[in-house]
Amino acid sequence: MKKFLFSLLFLTLLGFFIFYFWPKIGGIFTLQIPEIKNLPQKIEEVAKVPEVVQEEKEISPPPLKVIREEKPEVILTKEGIIEWTNKQREKYGLAPLKENQLLNKSALAKVEDMFENQYFSHYSPSGEGVSDLAKKFGYDFLLIGENLAMGNFSSDEDLVLAWMESPGHRENILNEKYQEIGVAVKKGIFERKEVWIAVQHFGLPSSFCKKPDLSLKEKIEENEKQILELQKELSILRSEIRTLRRWQREEVLRKIDQYNELVLKYNNLIEETKNLIDQYNFQVNSFNQCLSQVLQ
């Protein structure tokens, strides 16, 4: 009888234990965690100007040489050439070109180099062209162009009109893509004759196409590293939780809380990174589209 009562008491206690404690302990081992999200595809790359279109960036028609019998006593000026150039653009409904000091410097360097080395060409004896000169003086451009003229012109207007009568030079003056100009004009001795040489440098600054914010890309890369670290931590925690015994209730609960906190941090970081990627990709696509339109 005692054995029966003892067995009955044992079964009753076991049943109470299973009924009261088991769901709580067993439930610990079912990881009720938020969804772990994934990153989208890789970020877009900024387009670079291909080598094959380098010649399209630099527009340099054959130099204009006008030598007349009469030699008017005039002084040609940078200011006058820019003024008459913009008057021609205005006549055709184009925006005026803004004078740029860096382009003025590159144009002056070109004039002085041609007199010093006795050549009249877009490329110096050493092979230096308008792109090289612009870069040398720190002018960062998307498009660059050069007009050259030599002769005894009667005025600044006369010089600009001579360029306008030449298709290639006219194209430079009326190119709607240009925004800035630099000019230099100087009288000197060329091949034992006194002549004027004038240089126009046209440019579209690189700032015309707004470049993507590189700090966004840096932040994305930093976030991606953190995401990888969190993935490793989550994997380790998951393994640790599954190896713990049911009677280690407090440790299991602590680990699960830690795990779910990391999942929340992970998913928030994923959302933040997705938004950053969307912003960066929009900027990249806008820049690439702008660059494509400029170079077409």
RAPESUL-V349539 format. One record per residue. N is the residue number from 1. SS is DSSP state (A for helix, B for strand, O for the rest). PSI is psi in whole degrees, -180 to 180 (NA if undefined). OMEGA is omega as a letter, one per 30 degrees, with the letter a starting at -180 (none if undefined). Layout:
n	ss	psi	omega
N	SS	PSI	OMEGA
N	SS	PSI	OMEGA
This chain:
n	ss	psi	omega
1	O	-44	l
2	A	-39	l
3	A	-39	a
4	A	-45	a
5	A	-40	l
6	A	-43	l
7	A	-41	a
8	A	-43	l
9	A	-41	l
10	A	-44	a
11	A	-35	l
12	A	-47	l
13	A	-41	l
14	A	-42	l
15	A	-42	l
16	A	-42	l
17	A	-47	a
18	A	-42	a
19	A	-41	a
20	A	-44	a
21	A	-38	a
22	A	-45	l
23	A	-36	a
24	A	-46	a
25	A	-44	a
26	A	-37	a
27	A	-25	l
28	A	-34	a
29	O	1	l
30	O	106	a
31	O	102	l
32	O	87	a
33	O	155	l
34	O	164	l
35	O	135	l
36	O	115	a
37	O	165	a
38	O	154	l
39	O	151	l
40	O	-173	a
41	O	170	a
42	O	158	a
43	O	154	a
44	O	155	l
45	O	144	l
46	O	133	a
47	O	145	l
48	O	152	l
49	O	116	a
50	O	153	l
51	A	-32	a
52	A	-16	a
53	A	13	a
54	A	-38	a
55	A	-30	l
56	A	-24	l
57	A	-30	a
58	B	117	a
59	B	109	a
60	B	95	l
61	O	162	l
62	O	139	a
63	O	147	a
64	B	126	l
65	B	117	a
66	B	102	l
67	O	118	a
68	O	163	a
69	O	-47	a
70	O	148	l
71	O	87	a
72	O	142	l
73	O	87	a
74	O	163	l
75	O	116	l
76	O	145	a
77	O	150	l
78	A	-45	a
79	A	-43	a
80	A	-40	a
81	A	-41	l
82	A	-42	a
83	A	-48	a
84	A	-28	l
85	A	-44	a
86	A	-30	l
87	A	-38	l
88	A	-41	l
89	A	-42	l
90	A	-39	l
91	A	-32	a
92	O	18	l
93	O	24	a
94	O	152	l
95	O	145	l
96	O	153	l
97	O	139	l
98	B	132	l
99	B	133	l
100	O	126	a
101	A	-33	l
102	A	-38	l
103	A	-33	l
104	A	-43	a
105	A	-42	a
106	A	-36	l
107	A	-42	l
108	A	-39	l
109	A	-35	l
110	A	-47	l
111	A	-51	a
112	A	-36	l
113	A	-38	a
114	A	-40	l
115	A	-43	a
116	A	-41	a
117	A	5	l
118	O	59	l
119	O	158	l
120	O	87	a
121	O	160	l
122	O	-17	l
123	O	133	l
124	O	167	l
125	O	-27	l
126	O	0	l
127	O	11	a
128	O	129	a
129	O	-172	a
130	A	-36	l
131	A	-43	a
132	A	-42	a
133	A	-44	a
134	A	-44	l
135	A	-37	a
136	A	-35	a
137	O	9	l
138	O	20	l
139	O	114	a
140	O	118	a
141	B	161	l
142	B	-37	l
143	B	145	l
144	B	144	l
145	B	161	a
146	B	134	l
147	B	135	l
148	B	143	l
149	B	141	l
150	B	136	l
151	B	-174	l
152	O	78	a
153	O	151	a
154	O	-18	a
155	O	172	l
156	A	-40	l
157	A	-43	l
158	A	-41	l
159	A	-48	a
160	A	-39	l
161	A	-36	l
162	A	-41	l
163	A	-40	a
164	A	-26	l
165	O	-8	l
166	O	118	a
167	A	-44	a
168	A	-43	l
169	A	-37	l
170	A	-41	l
171	A	-40	l
172	A	-48	a
173	A	-37	a
174	O	17	l
175	O	115	a
176	O	-15	a
177	O	-25	l
178	O	146	l
179	O	-22	a
180	B	159	a
181	B	149	l
182	B	142	a
183	B	145	l
184	B	141	l
185	B	138	a
186	B	144	l
187	B	137	a
188	B	-174	a
189	B	122	l
190	B	120	a
191	O	46	l
192	O	15	l
193	B	146	l
194	B	121	a
195	B	165	l
196	B	140	l
197	B	131	a
198	B	144	l
199	B	131	l
200	B	130	l
201	B	121	l
202	B	145	l
203	B	149	l
204	B	110	a
205	B	152	a
206	A	-22	l
207	A	-13	l
208	A	-40	l
209	O	110	a
210	O	122	a
211	O	151	l
212	O	150	l
213	O	106	a
214	A	-21	l
215	A	-29	l
216	A	-44	l
217	A	-41	l
218	A	-41	l
219	A	-39	l
220	A	-47	a
221	A	-38	l
222	A	-44	l
223	A	-40	a
224	A	-36	l
225	A	-42	l
226	A	-38	l
227	A	-42	l
228	A	-41	l
229	A	-41	l
230	A	-37	l
231	A	-42	l
232	A	-45	l
233	A	-42	l
234	A	-40	l
235	A	-43	l
236	A	-44	a
237	A	-42	l
238	A	-43	l
239	A	-42	a
240	A	-42	a
241	A	-41	a
242	A	-18	l
243	A	-12	l
244	O	149	l
245	O	161	a
246	O	-29	a
247	O	-7	l
248	O	53	a
249	A	-50	a
250	A	-41	l
251	A	-41	l
252	A	-47	a
253	A	-41	l
254	A	-44	a
255	A	-40	a
256	A	-42	l
257	A	-44	l
258	A	-42	a
259	A	-48	a
260	A	-32	l
261	A	-41	l
262	A	-39	l
263	A	-42	l
264	A	-44	l
265	A	-43	a
266	A	-49	a
267	A	-36	l
268	A	-39	l
269	A	-37	l
270	A	-46	a
271	A	-44	l
272	A	-44	a
273	A	-38	l
274	A	-44	l
275	A	-41	l
276	A	-41	l
277	A	-42	l
278	A	-44	l
279	A	-47	a
280	A	-44	a
281	A	-36	l
282	A	-44	l
283	A	-42	l
284	A	-46	a
285	A	-37	l
286	A	-43	l
287	A	-46	a
288	A	-39	l
289	A	-42	l
290	A	-46	a
291	A	-39	l
292	A	-41	l
293	A	-38	l
294	A	-40	a
295	A	-2	a
296	O	NA	none
